[in-house]
Amino acid sequence: MEPFTQRVVELIKGIPEGKVMTYGQIATLSGNNRGARQVARILHTLSKKNNLPWHRVINIKGEISVTDYESFNLQKMFLESEGIIFTGNNTLNLNDFQYHI
């Protein structure tokens, strides 16, 4: 596994329940401040294999990025079950819920 990929996996595994990190935040902490799309690709390909809490990764606007209805609702349900509160426009307040290392 490439060092960037390994670091991304470690960071995602370390996000505590009830907290989120953004794709860009994870990319920057992993050594590539322009690697947000790579983080998304890693989540897509390695979540099951590495038992990653994929639902704790969102975009910089505090929104769920997946677009299909079922996955969106599943991610939102997982986050809400951990105590994360969404506003009426399906965003969350990063000041309240973003995890910082």
N, C-alpha and C positions, 0 to 999 in steps of 0.2 A: 504494500500500500504506500502510495506517495505521502511524503511528510505533510503536505497541505491537507490531503484527504484524511489522514490519521488525526490531525489536529481538529478538523471539523467534527469528526465522529466523537472525539473526546469532549469537545465543548458541548455538543448537543446532548450527550449522555449526562453532562453535569448540570443541565438546566433543572433547577428544583421545581417541584410541584407548585403550581400557582404562579409561576413566573414564565416569561417568554423572552426570547432573543430575536433580533431581526437577522435576515439573510446577510445584509451588509455588515452588521456588527460581528457576526460569526466569521465572515470572510476576512475582515480587517484583523481580528484577533488571531486568525490562522495564518496571517502573513500576506494576504492579497486583498488590498482594499478595493479592488475592482472585481472581486470574485463571487459576488452575490449569486449569479446564475450557476456558478459551479457548486455552490452550497445547495441550491435547489436540485441540481442533478445528483449530487451525492445523497441527498435525502430520498430522492426517487428510487435510486438503485440500491442503497444500502440500509434503508430503514428496517426492513424485516430481518435481514441477515444479522444486523448488529443490535436489534431490539432498541431502536432509537425512539425517543419520545418526539416524533416528527410533528406532533400537533402543537408543540411549544415554540415553533419557528413561524414568524409572521413577517409582514413587510414593514417598511419604515414608517408607513402611515398608521400603523396599529391595526391593520386589516389582515384578514385571512386571504391568502393569495390564490388558493385553488379555486377553479371556476365551476367545476361540475357540482351540481346541487347536492348529491349524496355525500361527497367528500367534504364539501364546505360545512354541511350540517353536522357531520361526524366530528370534524375538528372543533367546531364551535361547542358542541356538546361536551367533548373531552375537556376543553378549557373551562367551560362553565362549571363542570363537576369538580374542578380544582379551585373554584372560588373566583375565577376571573369574570369580571363584569363587562358586558358590552353595552355601548350606547345604542340609541335607536337606529343609528345608521351602520350597525355592525362593526364598529371600531372599538378598540379598548384604549385606555389611557396608558401610554407607555411610561409616564411618570410614576404610575402606581404599580405597574406589573412587569416592567422590563428588568431583567436580571443583569447585573453588572459584576464583572470579575475584578 
